[in-house]
Amino acid sequence: MDDKPLVPVNFEADSTDSTQTSQPGEETTDVQPIQQPEDWDAGQAANQETNQADLLKSLLEKMETLQGDIKALQEGFDSKIRFDASKEHVIDILHKDLQTYREGLYFQLVRPLVFAMIGMHDDLTSMLQFQAEGETPEQKAARLEQNLASFQSSIESALEEHGVVAFNEEGSQFNPQRQRAVRVESTGEPALDRQVSQSLRKGFEHEGRTVRPENVVVYKFSKERIL
């Protein structure tokens, strides 16, 4: 048995380094220190601050978007008000122009009739002012009748210019579509029943449609009139 010198053993060093040293052939594992409660509270507070900052940023972005929408809505509303005011102004102008046009158009329509009536008024004035020297009553009556016939013809001419034509229904048979019986005359002749006895006033038509029917006297058969 060989005599070797003795080496002192440090038990504290062995116990301290036992977690950090490994035997040959074994993997080395790093052991993380356990987080203390104080470190955990500090991390949670930092996360809350970050979340609050993100939330505030999101709210600001939404407020900016909302302000933009309100501004666009206000601009649209103002534009609508200006458009309505402009439209109302245009409508007023068009209404005035239409009213003026209607008044002018109405006069243009009645203008020929107005001048025709003015001409007839002048004819009546001349008739009333005319006095023939040495005229007998018979001659005066004949002249007045002739003037009245001329006046009647002037009226019919003025109406014809507007498409209204005077007529006397042809034939003696009473036509209720174009004639009106204003008086009935009894007769004992059956063949004269519903025949026109006399035309009192002319009828007037416009484009084939009766405006005012002819006024006539109509025969009506009566047995009491038979001789």
C-alpha positions in Angstrom: 0.0 0.0 0.0 1.4 3.3 -1.3 1.5 6.2 1.0 -0.1 9.3 -0.9 -0.6 12.7 0.5 -4.1 13.5 1.7 -6.1 16.4 -0.1 -8.5 18.4 2.0 -12.2 18.3 0.8 -14.4 21.5 0.7 -17.9 20.4 1.3 -19.4 24.0 0.9 -18.0 24.3 -2.6 -19.4 21.0 -3.5 -22.9 21.8 -2.2 -22.9 25.2 -3.9 -21.8 24.1 -7.3 -23.9 21.0 -7.4 -26.6 22.8 -9.5 -24.2 24.3 -11.9 -21.8 21.4 -12.7 -22.5 18.2 -14.4 -20.8 15.0 -14.9 -19.2 14.2 -18.2 -21.8 13.0 -20.8 -24.8 14.8 -19.2 -26.7 17.8 -20.7 -26.4 21.2 -19.0 -29.8 22.7 -17.9 -30.1 26.5 -17.1 -32.3 27.0 -14.1 -34.3 30.3 -14.3 -34.7 32.2 -11.1 -38.3 32.2 -9.7 -40.1 35.6 -10.4 -40.9 37.4 -7.2 -44.4 38.9 -6.7 -43.0 42.4 -6.9 -41.8 41.8 -10.5 -45.2 40.3 -11.5 -47.2 43.4 -10.3 -44.8 45.7 -12.2 -45.4 43.7 -15.5 -49.2 43.7 -15.0 -49.2 47.4 -14.5 -47.1 47.9 -17.7 -49.6 45.8 -19.7 -52.5 47.8 -18.3 -50.8 51.1 -19.3 -50.2 49.7 -22.8 -53.9 48.6 -23.1 -55.2 52.0 -22.0 -52.9 53.8 -24.4 -54.2 51.6 -27.3 -57.8 52.1 -26.2 -57.3 55.9 -26.0 -55.7 55.9 -29.5 -58.6 53.9 -30.9 -61.1 56.3 -29.4 -59.3 59.3 -30.8 -59.3 57.7 -34.3 -63.1 57.0 -34.0 -63.7 60.6 -32.9 -61.8 62.0 -35.8 -63.8 59.7 -38.2 -67.0 60.9 -36.5 -66.0 64.5 -36.9 -65.3 63.9 -40.6 -68.7 62.3 -41.0 -70.4 65.2 -39.2 -68.6 67.7 -41.4 -69.6 65.9 -44.6 -73.2 65.8 -43.4 -73.2 69.5 -42.6 -71.7 70.3 -46.0 -74.4 68.1 -47.6 -77.1 69.8 -45.6 -75.9 73.3 -46.5 -75.7 72.3 -50.2 -79.3 70.9 -50.0 -80.5 74.2 -48.5 -78.7 76.2 -51.2 -80.2 73.9 -53.9 -83.7 74.2 -52.4 -83.4 78.0 -52.3 -82.2 78.1 -55.9 -84.9 75.7 -57.0 -87.6 77.8 -55.3 -86.2 80.9 -57.0 -86.3 79.2 -60.4 -89.8 78.0 -59.8 -90.9 81.5 -59.0 -89.3 82.9 -62.2 -90.9 80.1 -64.3 -94.3 80.8 -62.7 -94.1 84.5 -63.5 -93.0 83.7 -67.0 -95.8 81.2 -67.4 -98.3 83.7 -66.1 -97.1 86.3 -68.5 -97.2 83.8 -71.4 -100.7 82.8 -70.5 -101.9 86.3 -70.5 -100.2 87.1 -73.8 -101.4 83.8 -75.3 -105.0 84.5 -74.2 -105.0 87.9 -75.8 -103.5 86.4 -79.0 -106.3 83.9 -79.1 -109.1 86.4 -78.6 -107.4 89.2 -80.6 -109.3 88.5 -83.9 -112.6 88.4 -82.1 -111.8 91.6 -80.2 -111.1 93.5 -83.5 -114.2 92.0 -85.1 -116.3 93.3 -82.2 -114.6 96.7 -82.5 -115.5 96.8 -86.2 -119.1 95.9 -85.4 -119.2 98.6 -82.8 -118.0 101.1 -85.4 -120.7 99.9 -87.8 -123.4 100.4 -85.1 -122.1 103.9 -84.4 -122.3 104.8 -88.1 -125.8 103.4 -88.3 -127.0 105.5 -85.3 -125.3 108.6 -86.5 -126.6 108.4 -90.1 -129.6 110.6 -90.9 -130.9 110.7 -94.4 -132.7 114.0 -95.4 -136.2 113.6 -96.8 -136.3 109.9 -95.9 -139.8 108.5 -95.5 -140.6 106.1 -92.6 -140.8 103.2 -95.0 -137.4 104.0 -96.4 -136.0 104.4 -92.9 -137.4 101.1 -91.8 -136.0 99.4 -94.9 -132.6 101.0 -94.3 -132.5 99.9 -90.7 -133.5 96.3 -91.7 -130.7 96.3 -94.2 -128.2 97.6 -91.7 -129.2 95.0 -89.1 -128.9 92.2 -91.7 -125.4 93.5 -92.5 -124.6 93.6 -88.8 -125.8 90.0 -88.4 -123.6 89.0 -91.3 -120.6 90.7 -89.7 -121.1 88.7 -86.5 -121.3 85.4 -88.5 -118.1 86.3 -90.3 -116.3 87.0 -87.0 -117.4 83.7 -85.7 -116.3 81.9 -88.9 -112.8 83.3 -88.4 -112.8 81.2 -85.1 -114.2 78.1 -86.7 -117.8 78.6 -85.5 -120.3 78.4 -88.4 -124.0 79.2 -88.4 -126.4 76.7 -89.9 -130.0 75.9 -90.7 -130.7 72.2 -90.7 -131.6 70.8 -94.1 -134.9 69.1 -94.6 -138.1 69.5 -92.7 -137.8 66.5 -90.4 -137.0 67.5 -86.8 -133.5 66.5 -85.8 -133.1 66.5 -82.0 -129.3 66.2 -82.3 -129.0 69.6 -84.0 -132.3 71.3 -83.3 -134.3 72.4 -80.3 -138.1 72.6 -80.3 -138.8 75.9 -78.5 -142.5 75.8 -79.5 -145.0 73.2 -80.6 -147.7 73.8 -83.2 -150.7 71.5 -83.4 -151.7 70.1 -86.7 -154.4 67.8 -88.0 -152.2 66.4 -90.8 -150.5 63.1 -89.6 -147.8 63.6 -92.3 -146.7 66.9 -90.6 -146.1 65.3 -87.2 -142.6 66.1 -86.0 -141.9 68.3 -89.0 -140.3 71.7 -88.6 -142.8 74.5 -89.1 -140.4 77.5 -88.7 -136.8 78.2 -87.9 -136.5 80.9 -85.3 -132.8 81.1 -84.7 -129.8 79.6 -86.5 -127.7 77.0 -84.9 -123.9 77.1 -84.6 -121.3 74.4 -84.9 -117.6 74.0 -84.4 -115.7 71.4 -86.4 -118.8 69.3 -86.8 -119.9 69.5 -83.2 -123.1 71.5 -82.3 -122.3 74.5 -80.1 -125.8 75.8 -80.0 -128.7 73.9 -81.7 -131.1 75.6 -84.1 -134.3 76.9 -82.4 -137.4 75.8 -84.3 -141.1 75.4 -84.1 -142.3 71.8 -84.5 -145.6 70.4 -85.7 -147.4 67.9 -83.4 -150.3 65.8 -84.7 -153.6 66.2 -82.8 -156.8 64.4 -83.5 -158.7 67.4 -82.3 -157.4 69.4 -85.2 -158.8 67.0 -87.8 -161.5 68.7 -89.8 
